[in-house]
């Protein structure tokens, strides 16, 4: 199993465009390092990003649902 993926492979795994992946890397949203001109993304950091993103979106949905529930009560 690979410990790191390229930016393009990571983008493909996440189902996003390479340009968006590069934005996430440059902004530091996903922890990675450069090997010459190429980005290397540790698999563990991809997992952390996905878990963080899922937690944030779940919290947002929960908040919206609770607000809707209060509005109909």
C-alpha positions as CSV (number, residue, x, y, z in Angstrom):
1,X,0.0,0.0,0.0
2,X,1.3,3.5,-0.9
3,X,2.0,5.9,2.0
4,X,1.7,8.9,-0.2
5,X,-0.3,9.8,-3.4
6,X,0.3,12.5,-6.0
7,X,-2.0,15.5,-6.2
8,X,-3.7,14.2,-9.3
9,X,-4.2,10.7,-7.8
10,X,-5.6,12.3,-4.6
11,X,-7.9,14.5,-6.6
12,X,-9.2,11.4,-8.5
13,X,-9.7,9.5,-5.2
14,X,-11.6,12.5,-3.7
15,X,-13.7,13.0,-6.9
16,X,-12.5,16.6,-7.4
17,X,-10.7,18.4,-10.1
18,X,-6.9,18.7,-9.9
19,X,-7.2,22.5,-9.8
20,X,-9.3,22.3,-6.7
21,X,-6.8,19.8,-5.2
22,X,-4.0,22.2,-5.8
23,X,-6.0,24.9,-4.0
24,X,-6.5,22.7,-1.0
25,X,-2.8,21.9,-0.9
26,X,-1.6,25.5,-1.3
27,X,-4.0,26.7,1.3
28,X,-2.9,24.1,3.8
29,X,-6.4,22.5,4.0
30,X,-4.7,19.2,3.2
31,X,-1.3,18.6,4.7
32,X,1.3,17.7,2.0
33,X,4.8,18.2,1.0
34,X,6.7,18.9,-2.3
35,X,9.2,16.5,-3.8
36,X,10.7,18.8,-6.4
37,X,7.8,20.0,-8.5
38,X,5.4,17.3,-7.4
39,X,3.1,17.3,-4.4
40,X,3.0,14.2,-2.2
41,X,0.0,13.7,0.0
42,X,0.2,11.3,2.9
43,X,-2.8,8.9,2.8
44,X,-3.3,9.5,6.6
45,X,-3.7,13.3,5.8
46,X,-6.3,12.5,3.1
47,X,-8.3,10.4,5.7
48,X,-8.0,13.3,8.2
49,X,-9.3,15.8,5.7
50,X,-12.3,13.5,4.7
51,X,-13.2,13.0,8.4
52,X,-12.9,16.7,9.2
53,X,-15.0,17.6,6.2
54,X,-17.6,15.1,7.0
55,X,-17.8,16.3,10.6
56,X,-18.2,19.9,9.5
57,X,-20.9,19.1,7.0
58,X,-22.7,16.8,9.4
59,X,-22.8,19.6,12.1
60,X,-24.1,22.1,9.5
61,X,-26.9,19.7,8.5
62,X,-27.7,19.0,12.1
63,X,-28.0,22.7,12.9
64,X,-30.2,23.3,9.9
65,X,-32.4,20.3,10.8
66,X,-32.8,21.6,14.4
67,X,-33.7,25.1,13.2
68,X,-36.4,23.6,10.9
69,X,-37.7,21.4,13.7
70,X,-38.0,24.5,16.0
71,X,-39.8,26.4,13.2
72,X,-42.4,23.7,12.8
73,X,-43.0,23.1,16.5
